[in-house]
Amino acid sequence: MTLLIHRRALIALTALFLGATTLGAWAQDTVRIAVTAGPHAQIAEVAKKVAERDGLKLQIVEFQDYVQPNAALDAGDVQANSYQHLPFLQSQIQARGYQISPVGYTVTFPMGFYSKKVKSLADLPRGAKVGIQNDPSNSGRALALLQKYGAIKLKPTAGISATVADVIENPKGLQIVQVEAAQLPRSLDDLDAAAINTNYAVQAQLVPTRDAIAIEDAKSPYANLLAVRTADKDKPWSPNS
């Protein structure tokens, strides 16, 4: 698995956790951070060990989907989360009115297409069923990857929020099926190919650099980030300060 780790990855995480020890407003011994199971949880476990050496207890709260970590943060059930990229956070803020802000970047996990039936997107048969995520930011990301590999063409103005309606050329008549991101690995038997986020790919025992038939490169704009409630983003412990 290739992880393109930003220089501030663990620094951003541990700065939050260690700084929290002096934040009287929290008045607690344990800091709770929401993550999705898999690589994000593994990274948080490393930060937890560093924080514990400096006297801070970090509680990692794992979720199995992309919705609950932001809901938990906005509700104050956790103090931070680390699992999403900026386009996804922005779409969640717009849709749900969350008061959440990014305070530092962590890692970039490349999205890939996977298949049990073909070895490349070019091998997809006419009318093939191709699964992509059903949330706006990740579906646009998957469509951009399909375009990069020549499977479709999008409107020039589509941008990172592209939708299926923005497809202007589909030479093989691909049937693009939108599925909840967490369900895509389980849907591979019913699809000719599917876009899968790295955290879900790893849980399904898929290795992006080995198993993906198409994958994003290092210039992907989808760096993951550390987020806190907007009311906390300028507190002394925040990497944003």
C-alpha positions in Angstrom: 0.0 0.0 0.0 1.4 3.4 -1.0 0.7 6.2 1.4 1.8 9.6 0.3 2.5 11.1 3.8 2.6 14.8 4.2 5.5 16.1 6.3 3.0 17.4 8.9 1.1 14.1 9.1 1.8 12.9 12.7 3.0 16.3 13.7 -0.5 17.7 13.1 -2.1 14.9 15.0 0.2 15.0 18.0 0.2 18.8 18.2 -3.6 18.6 18.7 -3.4 15.9 21.3 -0.5 17.1 23.3 -1.7 20.7 23.2 -5.0 19.6 24.6 -3.4 18.8 28.0 -3.2 22.6 28.6 -6.7 23.4 27.3 -8.7 24.0 30.4 -12.0 24.3 28.4 -11.9 20.5 27.8 -11.3 19.7 31.5 -10.8 16.1 30.8 -7.9 13.5 30.9 -8.8 11.8 27.6 -9.1 13.3 24.2 -11.5 11.5 21.8 -10.8 11.4 18.1 -13.1 9.8 15.4 -11.5 7.8 12.6 -12.6 5.3 10.1 -11.4 1.7 10.5 -8.3 0.8 8.6 -5.4 3.1 7.7 -6.7 6.2 9.5 -7.1 4.2 12.7 -3.6 2.8 12.3 -2.1 6.3 12.0 -4.1 7.4 15.0 -2.7 4.5 17.0 0.9 5.7 16.3 -0.1 9.3 17.4 -1.7 7.8 20.5 1.6 6.1 21.6 3.5 9.4 21.2 0.8 11.3 23.1 0.8 8.8 26.0 4.6 9.4 26.5 3.7 13.0 27.3 1.0 12.2 29.7 -2.1 12.5 27.4 -4.6 9.7 27.0 -6.1 9.5 23.5 -9.2 7.5 22.9 -9.7 6.4 19.2 -13.3 6.0 18.2 -13.7 3.9 15.0 -16.6 4.2 12.6 -17.4 2.0 9.6 -18.9 4.8 7.4 -18.1 8.3 6.3 -21.1 10.0 7.9 -20.8 9.3 11.6 -17.3 10.8 12.3 -18.5 14.3 11.3 -21.8 13.9 13.1 -20.0 12.9 16.3 -17.6 15.8 16.0 -20.3 18.4 15.4 -22.3 17.0 18.3 -19.3 17.3 20.6 -19.0 13.6 21.2 -15.4 13.7 20.1 -12.9 16.6 19.9 -11.5 15.9 16.4 -11.6 13.5 13.5 -9.1 12.3 10.9 -10.4 10.5 7.9 -11.7 12.8 5.1 -10.5 15.1 2.4 -11.5 18.7 1.9 -14.1 18.2 -0.9 -15.9 15.7 1.2 -15.9 17.9 4.3 -17.2 20.8 2.3 -20.0 18.7 0.9 -21.0 17.6 4.4 -21.0 21.1 5.7 -23.2 22.3 2.8 -25.6 19.4 3.2 -25.8 19.2 7.0 -24.8 22.6 8.3 -21.9 21.3 10.4 -19.7 23.8 12.2 -16.4 22.0 11.4 -13.1 23.3 10.2 -9.9 21.7 8.8 -6.7 22.4 10.8 -4.0 20.4 9.2 -3.3 17.8 6.5 -2.4 14.2 7.2 -2.1 11.7 4.4 -3.2 11.1 0.8 -4.8 7.7 0.1 -5.1 7.1 -3.7 -8.5 6.0 -4.9 -8.4 3.1 -7.3 -10.6 1.0 -9.5 -10.7 -2.7 -8.8 -12.2 -5.7 -10.7 -12.5 -9.4 -10.5 -13.2 -9.7 -14.2 -10.8 -7.4 -16.2 -7.2 -6.3 -15.8 -7.6 -2.7 -17.0 -10.4 -0.2 -17.6 -9.6 -0.5 -21.3 -10.7 -4.2 -21.1 -14.2 -3.4 -19.9 -16.8 -4.8 -22.3 -19.5 -2.6 -23.9 -22.3 -1.9 -21.4 -20.1 -3.0 -18.4 -21.4 -2.1 -14.9 -19.0 0.2 -13.1 -19.6 1.1 -9.5 -18.7 4.5 -8.0 -19.5 6.1 -4.7 -22.9 7.7 -4.1 -21.6 10.8 -2.1 -20.9 13.9 -4.3 -17.2 14.5 -3.6 -16.1 10.9 -4.0 -18.3 10.2 -7.0 -16.7 13.2 -8.8 -13.3 11.9 -7.9 -14.2 8.5 -9.3 -15.5 10.0 -12.5 -12.3 12.1 -12.9 -10.3 8.9 -12.6 -12.5 7.2 -15.3 -11.8 10.2 -17.5 -8.1 10.1 -16.8 -8.0 6.5 -18.1 -10.0 7.4 -21.2 -13.2 5.5 -20.2 -15.4 8.5 -20.3 -15.2 12.3 -21.0 -16.7 14.9 -18.7 -17.9 18.5 -19.4 -14.9 20.8 -19.2 -16.6 22.8 -16.5 -17.5 19.7 -14.3 -14.6 20.1 -11.9 -14.2 18.1 -8.7 -18.0 18.0 -8.2 -18.7 16.2 -11.4 -21.8 14.0 -11.5 -23.0 11.3 -13.9 -25.0 14.1 -15.7 -21.6 15.7 -16.6 -20.6 12.7 -18.8 -20.6 13.9 -22.4 -18.8 10.9 -24.0 -19.2 7.3 -23.0 -17.9 5.3 -26.0 -18.6 1.8 -24.4 -21.9 2.7 -22.9 -20.7 2.0 -19.4 -23.5 1.6 -16.8 -22.4 3.8 -14.0 -23.9 2.5 -10.7 -23.7 4.6 -7.6 -23.3 2.7 -4.3 -22.5 3.6 -0.7 -18.7 3.8 -0.5 -18.4 1.1 2.2 -20.4 -1.4 0.1 -18.3 -1.2 -3.0 -15.8 -3.9 -2.1 -18.8 -6.3 -1.4 -20.3 -5.4 -4.7 -17.3 -6.4 -6.8 -19.0 -9.8 -7.7 -21.9 -8.0 -9.2 -19.9 -5.3 -11.0 -17.4 -5.3 -13.8 -15.3 -2.7 -11.9 -15.7 -0.4 -8.9 -14.0 2.7 -7.5 -12.9 2.0 -3.9 -11.4 4.3 -1.4 -8.1 3.0 0.1 -9.4 2.5 3.6 -12.2 0.2 2.4 -9.9 -1.5 -0.1 -7.4 -2.4 2.7 -10.2 -3.8 4.9 -11.2 -6.0 1.9 -7.6 -7.3 1.7 -6.9 -5.4 -1.5 -3.5 -3.7 -2.0 -3.8 -0.6 -4.1 -0.4 -0.8 -5.8 -0.9 -4.5 -6.6 -4.6 -4.9 -7.2 -6.0 -1.7 -8.6 -6.6 -1.7 -12.4 -6.5 2.1 -12.3 -5.2 4.4 -9.6 -4.7 8.1 -8.8 -1.2 9.5 -8.9 0.7 11.6 -6.4 -0.8 14.8 -7.7 -4.3 14.0 -6.4 -5.9 17.0 -4.7 -7.6 14.7 -2.2 -5.3 15.0 0.8 -6.9 13.9 4.0 -7.1 16.3 6.9 -7.5 16.7 10.6 -10.8 18.5 11.6 -12.1 20.1 14.7 -15.2 22.1 15.6 -15.0 25.6 14.2 -15.3 27.0 17.7 -12.0 25.2 18.5 -9.9 25.9 15.4 -8.1 28.9 16.8 -7.5 27.5 20.3 -3.8 27.4 21.4 -3.5 23.6 20.8 -4.8 23.7 17.2 -2.2 23.2 14.4 -4.1 26.1 12.7 -2.9 28.5 15.3 
